[in-house]
């Protein structure tokens, strides 16, 4: 497991252990702002863990409905803003895409706990006319229950810091396809979908998205934008996330721990139907 550059920072802390206090070095998950610019105009600033920033920007544009395919990205690059020493800006040039930069700038101010970024209702997602997830995709319960352990084993930065979310793609056999980490759960998903977009793998019609946190509305809408048919989480989903999954035909699984899970929507993809 390798940690992306600048994804963690070292600091001195005081550890108390059974009556003994001592100075020790600790690793923290890094958090820095990333500005995304489109055709020279600022779009949004999101707090993220540095690493895989181009994927994050590309995934954000796809999951928020600004672009629909890789070919619309004419160029994408990391930039060091004037007066700084860190590459905390992504500049993108788009083609064959119509957008109002001023309207976007007002609507897309994201924080690491946000992710909806103005699209606060199911109606906003419905109006995007997203393709329904692959109804033919199936994944066995036994394959699902093995995913959390595999995800945890591959969390390189979490292993050092204990402070990051993870998102991973698995195929129907449980093979890990890719994994990304970030201090924001929606950023981790955007990095993952951005990777798939840049590799021309979108839509992800034969994949399971596993997230380390809860299955909230923002995670579901990003999975739908990426064409993912199954989303699984180790925690509970939100009520709006469940409603969105049921309406648009996505399989949503929560409390995936040990040999148990709860299916909130689309159980035909993961529960044998001859029961």
N, C-alpha and C positions, 0 to 999 in steps of 0.2 A: 504494500500500500504506500503510495506517495502522496505527500501533501502539496497542493499548489503553492507557488511562491506567494508570500505575503498573506497567507490564509490564517496564520496564527502569530501571536506576539508573546514574548517572554517577559515576565515581571517578577519582582520579589514580593513575597507575601510572608505572613507569620502564621504558621500552622500550630494549632493546639491539639495535642494528642495525649489523652489520658493523664492530664496534669502537667505535661511538658510542652513548653512553647519554644519553637525554633524557627529561624528564618529559612525559607526554602524558595526555590525557583518554580514558578508555575507557568503553564501555557494557557493563553486566552484566545478564544476565537476572535479574529480580527473583524472589525466593522468599520467600513468607510463608505462615503457617498460615491455613487457612480452617476454621472450625467450622461444622458443619451441625447444625441443631436441628430436631426434628420435634415438633410440637404442644407446644412448650415444653421438651422434654427433649433433652439433648445426644445426638447419634448418633455423630459421628466428627469427627476433626480430620485434615485432609490438607494436606500441603505442596504449594503450587501457585504458579504465576505469576499475579498478579492480572490480572483481565480476564475477562469472560464468566462471572462467578461464579455467576449464577443458572442459566445453562446447565449449568455443572459440577455443581451440586447436583441439578438435575432429571435430568441424564443419569446421575449416580451412583445415584439411587434406582431408575431404570429398569433399568440394567444389572446392579444387584445384586439385583433381584427384589423390591424393596419395593413398587413400584407397577408397573402394567402399561399404563396409559394416562394421557394428559394430564388427563382429567377428574377424576382422583383428587387432583390438586393444587388445594386450595381457595384457597390464597394462598402467595406466595413473595416475600420481600423481603430486601434487604441491610440489615444492622444494624451500627451502630458500638457495640461493647461498652463498657460503663461503664468509665471510666478510660483510654480509648484515643481515638485520633483517626482510626483507619483502619477502614474497613468490612470487617472480616475475619470476619464471621459472616453466614450465611444462615439465616433463620427460615422454616420451612415449616409450613403447616397442611394436613393430609391429611383426606380424607373417603372413606367406603366402603372403608376399609383397616384390617385387623387386624394389629397388630404389638405385640411385647413390647419396650418401650424399653430395659429393663435388659439383656435378652439381646442386643439389637442393639448397645448401647453396648460390651458386652464383645467382640463379634465384629468391630466395624468400627473398628479403629485403623489408619489407612492412612498410608503414607509415599510420597514421590514415586517410589520404586523398587519399591513393592509392587503393589497393584492387585487381588490375589486376595482379600485381606481376610477370611481364614478359610475361603474356599471353595477348598480346596487340592486337590480331587479332581474327576475327571470325574463321579463319582457325584452330587456336589452339583449340577452343572449338569443332569445327566440328570433329576434329581428335580424340576426346575422345569418340565418338560414344555413346553419352548420349541418354537414352531412351526418346522418344517424350512424352510430358506431356499428361495427361489423357484428351482425346477429349470428353469424356462423361460428364465431370464435368460442372455444371451450377451454376450460382449465380445470383440472381435477382438484378436489379438496385437499388431497395429500400433497399436491404440488404447492398449493397456496400456503399450507401450514409450515412448509420448509423455508419460505421466503424471508420472514423476519430475522432468522438466525444468519442467513446469507447476507442480508443487507447490513446487519450490525457488524459482521466480520470485515466488511469492506469499507467501513467509515473511518478513513485514515485520520481526518482532523478531529472527529469526535473522540477517537481513541486518545488523542493528546489533550483535548480541552474539555470534553463532556458537555459542550455547549452549542452544538449545531444540529440542524435538521438535515435529513437526507431524503432524496427521491431516487428511485431506481426503476429501471425497465427490465422486465423478465419476459421470456417467451413462454409458450404453452407447456414446455417441459420443465420449467423452473430454472433455465439457464439465464444467468445474469448477462444482460446486454450492455448496460451502462449505468453509472451511478454518479450523482453530483450532490455536494453538500453546500449549505449556506445557512447563515444565521436566520434568514427568513425562509419559511417553508415554501412560499410561492416562488421565491427566487430559485430555490433548488429545482423546482419543477420547470421553470423557464429555462434554466441552464440545460436541463436534460432534453427538453423539447427543442431548444435551440441547437443542441448538438445533432439531434436527429434531422432537423431542417437542413443544416449545413452539410450533412451526409446524404441528403436526398432520400431519407427514410420516411418522411411524412407523406401520407397519413400512417400512423402506427397501428394498423388494423389487426395485427397479430400479437399484441403486447398487453402486459399487465403493468400498471403503474403502482408501485408500493411507496408509501410515504411514512416517515417516522412519527409524524404528528397526527392531527385529526383530519378527517375528510371534510373540510369546509367548502363553502360555495365557490370560493376563488380557485380551489384545487380542481373541483369538478368542471368548472367552465374552461379551465386551461386544458384539462384532459380531453374534453370534447373538441376543442380547437385543434388538438394534435391528432384526433382520430382514434384515441385510445378507448377500447371497449370495456376495460375492467380497471377500477381503482380500489386499492386495498390500503387500509391504515391500521396502525396498532392501537389507535384511540377511537373515540366516538366521532361520528359525523355530525354536522349541524342540521337543523330542521330544513333550512333553505337548500343545503346541499343535497339532502335526500329528495326533496321535491323536484329539484332540477334534474337529478339522475333519473327519477321515475318518469318525468315528462319526456325527456329526450332519449331514453332507452339505454342508459349506461348502467353497468353492473357496479354497485357500490357495496363494499365490504368494510366492516369496522370490527374493532376488538380482535384483530388477528393476532392471537397469542397462543403459544403452545399448540394444542390440537383443536382449538376452538375458534370460531369466528361467527359473526352475525352478518347476514345479507339483508341490506336495506332496500335494494332495488336490483332487478334483473337476475334473479337466482337461477334462471335457466342456463346461464353460462357456466355455473360452477357447482350446481347441485344436480345429481342424477335425477332425471325426470320420471323414472319408473318407480319412485317411492310410493 
